Amino acid sequence: MPVRFRNGPLTPPTRTVLLLVNLGTPDAPTPRAVRRYLAEFLHDYRVVDLTRWLWCPLLHGVILPLRARKVARKYASIWGENGSPLLALSQELAVVLQAQLPDIDVCLAMRYGQPAVATVLRQRQEAGMARVLVLPLYPQYSASTVAAVHDAVLAELSTWRCVPELRLIADYHLDDNWLDALEASVLEHWDLHGRGELLLMSFHGLPERFIRAGDPYARQCEAGARALAGRLGLGAEQWRLSYQSRFGREPWLQPATDATLDALADSGIRRVDVICPGFAVDCLETLEEIAVENAGHFRTRGGELRYIVALNAAPRHAAALAMIARRQLQGWPH
């Protein structure tokens, strides 16, 4: 008969876990829920690295009261029957990925909001987790995204007496299988809707000083964009790279997506296809900012913006992530 040790399991843990982590989302498209979510997100020093005595009064006294209601309206415009698109699509991706990795426990957590990284890890601990591979759903590395995920995992594990074996994935922006999936999604879009005059690859922006401090994000965005353009056979005048979602007044990565679209309209370009390779699944920044806000603005300039949806839970996306996980899991029993 097995012996239960104090604060320990009946049997040694044996399970291997693949922990997918995405950014997160409010629980509801309401000002109160959005304010709670933004407070957690913008309190992270990885995201906003200003001195706390300066940032916290500004965040709680000015930014959250002003932004929560406005951002809640944006979330409400894309909220679906299954709730937040980011959460629902991430859950679907985890299910498809689990089918491709039957010998691994695939779990999903959110860096901010629910299900929280700490909660999911504790659940897996109770289920017998011996090893965990962490896969942040960000193809390009940035300290504000991938490192923030790693921080959350390490902070939780630092409180455990028995820590599982741990591996952390940093990026996959030049992974051949992932690029295959992106290429196929663009070609599929062109087959269905015709080919635009130009392909714009829009990535989430970062403050320029993050890059000067050594963050490789911009370099990885540029490398991945060039690789995708090469696979599609696009010449230098047939594609552009830009950065969206600027926040605050300090200089951010350039060129900005909205300014790029204005410049394209001024040059006579009337039909632009836009893909957002930095987003694993569709979310507020793609469904509202690109497909509604930027598309509407470009329309006033006489143009048509056609958004190419994210890879989401497509089997080819799951297959690419499964291959990435398999490589990282080599040498581990499962």
C-alpha positions as CSV (number, residue, x, y, z in Angstrom):
1,M,0.0,0.0,0.0
2,P,1.5,3.4,-1.0
3,V,2.6,5.7,1.8
4,R,1.5,9.3,1.8
5,F,4.2,11.6,3.0
6,R,3.3,14.8,4.7
7,N,2.5,17.5,2.1
8,G,3.4,15.1,-0.6
9,P,1.7,13.0,-3.3
10,L,0.9,9.3,-3.1
11,T,3.2,8.5,-6.0
12,P,6.1,10.5,-7.6
13,P,5.0,12.9,-10.3
14,T,5.4,11.7,-13.8
15,R,3.5,13.9,-16.2
16,T,5.1,16.2,-18.8
17,V,3.2,19.5,-19.3
18,L,3.3,21.9,-22.2
19,L,2.1,25.2,-20.8
20,L,0.9,27.6,-23.5
21,V,0.7,31.2,-22.3
22,N,-1.0,34.1,-24.0
23,L,-1.2,37.8,-23.0
24,G,-4.6,37.8,-21.4
25,T,-8.0,39.5,-21.6
26,P,-10.6,41.1,-19.4
27,D,-13.3,38.9,-17.9
28,A,-16.0,41.0,-19.5
29,P,-16.3,43.9,-21.9
30,T,-17.2,46.3,-19.1
31,P,-15.3,49.3,-17.7
32,R,-14.8,47.6,-14.3
33,A,-13.4,44.4,-15.8
34,V,-11.2,46.3,-18.3
35,R,-9.9,48.5,-15.5
36,R,-9.0,45.5,-13.4
37,Y,-7.3,43.8,-16.3
38,L,-5.4,46.9,-17.4
39,A,-4.2,47.6,-13.9
40,E,-2.6,44.2,-13.7
41,F,-1.1,44.5,-17.1
42,L,0.3,48.0,-16.8
43,H,1.6,47.3,-13.3
44,D,4.1,44.8,-14.7
45,Y,7.5,46.5,-14.7
46,R,8.4,44.5,-17.8
47,V,5.6,46.4,-19.6
48,V,6.1,49.8,-18.1
49,D,9.4,50.3,-16.5
50,L,8.9,53.8,-15.1
51,T,9.7,54.5,-11.4
52,R,6.7,53.2,-9.4
53,W,6.2,56.4,-7.3
54,L,5.8,58.2,-10.6
55,W,3.9,55.6,-12.6
56,C,1.3,54.3,-10.1
57,P,-0.4,57.7,-9.3
58,L,-0.4,58.4,-13.1
59,L,-1.9,55.0,-13.9
60,H,-4.6,55.0,-11.2
61,G,-5.3,58.7,-11.2
62,V,-5.3,59.5,-14.9
63,I,-4.9,56.6,-17.3
64,L,-7.3,53.9,-16.0
65,P,-10.2,56.3,-15.3
66,L,-9.8,57.7,-18.8
67,R,-9.1,54.6,-20.8
68,A,-11.2,51.9,-19.1
69,R,-14.5,53.0,-20.6
70,K,-13.1,53.6,-24.0
71,V,-11.3,50.3,-24.2
72,A,-14.4,48.5,-22.8
73,R,-16.4,49.8,-25.8
74,K,-13.7,48.4,-28.2
75,Y,-13.9,45.0,-26.5
76,A,-17.7,45.0,-26.6
77,S,-17.5,45.5,-30.4
78,I,-15.6,42.2,-30.9
79,W,-16.9,40.1,-27.9
80,G,-18.4,36.9,-29.1
81,E,-20.8,34.2,-27.9
82,N,-17.8,32.4,-26.3
83,G,-16.5,35.6,-24.7
84,S,-13.2,37.2,-25.5
85,P,-11.8,36.2,-28.9
86,L,-8.3,35.9,-27.5
87,L,-9.3,33.5,-24.8
88,A,-11.7,31.5,-26.9
89,L,-9.3,31.1,-29.8
90,S,-6.4,30.3,-27.5
91,Q,-8.5,27.6,-25.9
92,E,-9.4,26.1,-29.3
93,L,-5.7,26.1,-30.2
94,A,-4.8,24.3,-27.0
95,V,-7.4,21.6,-27.8
96,V,-6.1,21.1,-31.4
97,L,-2.6,21.0,-30.1
98,Q,-3.5,18.4,-27.5
99,A,-4.7,16.1,-30.2
100,Q,-1.3,16.4,-31.9
101,L,0.6,15.8,-28.6
102,P,-1.4,12.9,-27.0
103,D,1.4,12.0,-24.7
104,I,1.8,15.5,-23.2
105,D,-0.6,17.5,-21.0
106,V,-1.3,20.7,-23.0
107,C,-2.6,23.5,-20.7
108,L,-3.4,27.1,-21.3
109,A,-2.7,30.1,-19.1
110,M,-2.9,33.9,-19.4
111,R,-0.1,36.2,-18.2
112,Y,-2.7,38.7,-17.1
113,G,-6.2,37.8,-16.1
114,Q,-7.6,34.3,-16.0
115,P,-6.7,31.5,-16.1
116,A,-3.6,32.7,-14.3
117,V,-0.2,31.1,-14.7
118,A,0.0,30.4,-11.0
119,T,-3.4,28.7,-10.8
120,V,-2.7,26.5,-13.8
121,L,0.7,25.4,-12.5
122,R,-0.8,24.5,-9.2
123,Q,-3.5,22.4,-10.8
124,R,-0.9,20.6,-12.9
125,Q,1.1,20.0,-9.7
126,E,-1.8,18.3,-8.1
127,A,-2.2,16.2,-11.3
128,G,1.4,14.9,-11.0
129,M,3.4,17.3,-13.1
130,A,7.1,16.3,-13.2
131,R,8.3,18.4,-16.2
132,V,7.0,21.6,-17.7
133,L,7.8,23.2,-21.1
134,V,6.6,26.8,-21.3
135,L,5.6,28.1,-24.7
136,P,4.7,31.8,-24.7
137,L,2.4,32.4,-27.7
138,Y,4.6,35.2,-29.0
139,P,6.7,34.3,-32.1
140,Q,9.1,37.1,-31.5
141,Y,11.0,37.6,-28.2
142,S,10.5,40.8,-26.1
143,A,11.2,41.3,-22.5
144,S,7.7,42.9,-22.3
145,T,6.0,39.7,-23.4
146,V,8.1,36.5,-23.3
147,A,10.2,37.5,-20.3
148,A,7.1,38.6,-18.5
149,V,5.7,35.1,-19.0
150,H,8.9,33.5,-17.7
151,D,8.8,35.9,-14.7
152,A,5.4,34.6,-13.8
153,V,6.3,31.0,-14.1
154,L,9.5,31.4,-12.1
155,A,7.8,33.5,-9.4
156,E,5.2,30.8,-8.8
157,L,7.8,27.9,-8.8
158,S,10.0,29.9,-6.4
159,T,7.4,29.2,-3.7
160,W,7.3,25.4,-4.2
161,R,9.2,22.9,-2.2
162,C,9.4,20.4,-5.0
163,V,10.1,22.2,-8.3
164,P,9.5,20.3,-11.6
165,E,12.0,20.2,-14.4
166,L,11.6,23.3,-16.4
167,R,12.3,24.5,-20.0
168,L,11.4,27.9,-21.4
169,I,11.0,28.7,-25.1
170,A,12.1,32.2,-26.1
171,D,10.9,32.6,-29.7
172,Y,10.1,30.9,-32.9
173,H,10.1,33.7,-35.4
174,L,12.2,31.9,-38.0
175,D,10.8,28.4,-37.4
176,D,10.3,26.8,-40.8
177,N,7.0,25.1,-39.9
178,W,5.5,28.3,-38.5
179,L,6.6,30.2,-41.6
180,D,5.0,27.5,-43.7
181,A,1.7,28.1,-41.9
182,L,1.9,31.9,-42.4
183,E,2.8,31.5,-46.0
184,A,-0.2,29.1,-46.5
185,S,-2.6,31.5,-44.8
186,V,-1.5,34.4,-47.1
187,L,-1.8,32.2,-50.2
188,E,-5.2,31.0,-49.1
189,H,-6.4,34.6,-48.6
190,W,-5.2,35.5,-52.0
191,D,-7.0,32.5,-53.6
192,L,-10.3,33.5,-51.9
193,H,-10.1,37.3,-52.3
194,G,-7.6,38.1,-54.9
195,R,-4.2,39.6,-54.3
196,G,-3.8,43.2,-53.1
197,E,-1.4,45.7,-54.5
198,L,0.8,45.4,-51.4
199,L,1.2,43.2,-48.3
200,L,1.6,45.1,-45.0
201,M,3.0,43.1,-42.1
202,S,2.0,44.9,-38.9
203,F,3.6,44.0,-35.6
204,H,2.8,45.3,-32.1
205,G,5.0,48.3,-31.3
206,L,7.5,48.9,-28.5
207,P,9.2,52.0,-27.1
208,E,12.4,52.6,-29.0
209,R,14.4,52.7,-25.8
210,F,13.6,49.1,-25.2
211,I,15.4,48.2,-28.4
212,R,18.4,50.5,-27.5
213,A,18.6,48.6,-24.2
214,G,19.1,45.3,-26.0
215,D,15.6,43.9,-26.7
216,P,15.9,41.9,-29.9
217,Y,12.2,42.3,-30.8
218,A,12.5,44.6,-33.8
219,R,15.4,42.6,-35.3
220,Q,13.3,39.4,-35.0
221,C,10.2,41.1,-36.5
222,E,12.3,42.3,-39.5
223,A,13.9,38.9,-40.0
224,G,10.6,37.1,-39.9
225,A,9.0,39.6,-42.3
226,R,11.8,39.2,-44.8
227,A,11.6,35.5,-44.6
228,L,7.9,35.5,-45.2
229,A,8.2,38.0,-48.1
230,G,10.9,35.8,-49.6
231,R,8.7,32.7,-49.4
232,L,5.9,34.6,-51.1
233,G,8.2,35.8,-53.8
234,L,7.5,39.5,-53.0
235,G,9.8,42.2,-54.3
236,A,10.9,45.2,-52.2
237,E,8.0,47.3,-53.5
238,Q,5.4,44.7,-52.8
239,W,5.5,44.6,-49.1
240,R,6.1,46.8,-46.0
241,L,6.6,46.3,-42.3
242,S,5.0,48.5,-39.7
243,Y,4.3,48.8,-36.0
244,Q,0.9,49.3,-34.3
245,S,-0.7,49.9,-30.9
246,R,1.5,52.9,-29.8
247,F,0.8,54.0,-26.2
248,G,2.0,57.1,-24.5
249,R,4.1,60.0,-25.9
250,E,7.6,58.6,-26.0
251,P,9.1,57.5,-29.3
252,W,8.0,54.1,-30.4
253,L,9.2,51.8,-33.2
254,Q,8.7,53.2,-36.7
255,P,7.1,53.2,-39.2
256,A,3.7,53.3,-37.5
257,T,1.0,51.3,-39.2
258,D,-1.5,54.2,-39.4
259,A,1.1,56.5,-40.9
260,T,2.2,53.8,-43.3
261,L,-1.3,53.4,-44.6
262,D,-1.6,57.1,-45.0
263,A,1.6,57.1,-47.0
264,L,0.4,54.2,-49.2
265,A,-2.9,56.1,-49.9
266,D,-0.9,59.2,-50.8
267,S,1.2,57.1,-53.3
268,G,-1.9,55.8,-55.0
269,I,-2.1,52.3,-53.5
270,R,-5.8,51.4,-53.2
271,R,-5.9,47.8,-52.1
272,V,-3.7,46.6,-49.2
273,D,-3.6,43.2,-47.5
274,V,-2.6,43.3,-43.8
275,I,-1.2,40.4,-41.8
276,C,-0.1,40.6,-38.1
277,P,2.5,37.9,-37.7
278,G,3.2,38.7,-34.1
279,F,-0.3,37.6,-32.9
280,A,-0.8,33.9,-32.5
281,V,-4.6,34.3,-32.4
282,D,-6.9,37.2,-33.2
283,C,-7.6,39.7,-30.5
284,L,-8.5,43.4,-29.8
285,E,-5.4,44.6,-31.7
286,T,-6.2,42.7,-34.9
287,L,-10.0,42.5,-34.9
288,E,-10.7,46.0,-33.8
289,E,-7.5,48.1,-34.3
290,I,-6.6,46.7,-37.7
291,A,-9.8,45.2,-39.2
292,V,-12.1,48.0,-38.0
293,E,-10.2,51.2,-37.0
294,N,-7.4,51.2,-39.5
295,A,-9.6,49.7,-42.3
296,G,-12.1,52.4,-41.7
297,H,-9.5,55.1,-41.8
298,F,-7.9,53.7,-45.0
299,R,-11.4,53.6,-46.6
300,T,-11.7,57.4,-46.0
301,R,-8.6,57.7,-48.0
302,G,-10.1,55.8,-50.9
303,G,-8.5,52.5,-50.2
304,E,-9.5,49.0,-49.2
305,L,-7.8,47.2,-46.3
306,R,-8.3,43.4,-46.2
307,Y,-7.2,41.8,-43.0
308,I,-5.7,38.3,-43.2
309,V,-6.8,36.5,-40.0
310,A,-4.3,35.1,-37.5
311,L,-3.4,31.5,-37.6
312,N,-5.7,30.9,-34.6
313,A,-6.6,27.2,-34.1
314,A,-5.8,26.1,-37.7
315,P,-4.4,22.6,-37.9
316,R,-1.2,23.9,-39.6
317,H,-0.7,26.3,-36.7
318,A,-1.0,23.6,-34.2
319,A,1.2,21.3,-36.2
320,A,3.9,24.0,-36.2
321,L,3.7,24.5,-32.5
322,A,3.7,20.7,-31.9
323,M,7.0,20.4,-33.9
324,I,8.5,23.2,-31.9
325,A,7.5,21.5,-28.7
326,R,8.7,18.1,-29.8
327,R,12.2,19.5,-30.5
328,Q,12.3,21.2,-27.1
329,L,11.0,18.1,-25.3
330,Q,13.8,15.9,-26.7
331,G,15.5,13.9,-23.9
332,W,12.5,14.1,-21.6
333,P,10.5,11.0,-20.8
334,H,6.7,11.3,-21.4
